[in-house]
Amino acid sequence: MAAAAMTFTACTTDKPAPANTENEQDSAKVELVSTDSIASVIEAADSTQLSALLTDAQSKIEQLKTIDPAKAKEYLASLQALLKENAEKIKAFAGTGAVATVIDAVNSLPEIEVPNVADAAADAVEGAAEDVKDAAEGAVNDAKEAVDNVKEAAGEAAQNVKDAAAEKVSNAAEKVEAAKDAAADKAANAVDAAADKAKGLLGK
């Protein structure tokens, strides 16, 4: 049994999973408890040390899953497999005390979800495309509005020119009428004056 345990741990010694380069330094700061160390404690049937190591391992998993989920997932899977492989041996020397409680807590940890980088990238590209589309539509609408404003301004300017021309024509017509009236008055006055003069001559 001991040989089987050691063979298993040799295969399950934690190996860093490929991590995002931005998180590699942070994940390196989380010092995981080696599964080889835990296997050695199991072989030594040291329940106190086993409880301490598993408690520390559980805490480190909680820290690591927010920094490097892939590495945390791989480590948890190897740890749970080690405990399952040696369940009978652990029960024989640890019973149902504190160690059993810690083991249950570790085995109860849910599988850690690793974000799909491809999906995240696709979502980012799609979002960027939507932003570009919205910006383009906004620019087109702004251009159309600017054209409409120019047309409206041109129409108003043309109407103002027409109104000014019409006003000038009207003013000119009024001046012509005034001149005609003045000429008519002048002619009438001349006729009246001539008539008065003729009457004067006849009266003599």
Buried (B, 14 or more C-beta within 10 A) or exposed (E): EEEEBEEBBEEBEBEBBEBBEEBBEBBEEBEBBBBBBBBBBBBEEBBEBBBBBBBBBBEBBEBBBEBBBBBBBBBBEBBBBBBEBBEEBBEEEBEEEBBBEBBEEBEEBEEBEBEEEEEEEEEEEEEEEEEEEEEEEEEEEEEEEEEEEEEEEEEEEEEEEEEEEEEEEEEEEEEEEEEEEEEEEEEEEEEEEEEEEEEEEEEE
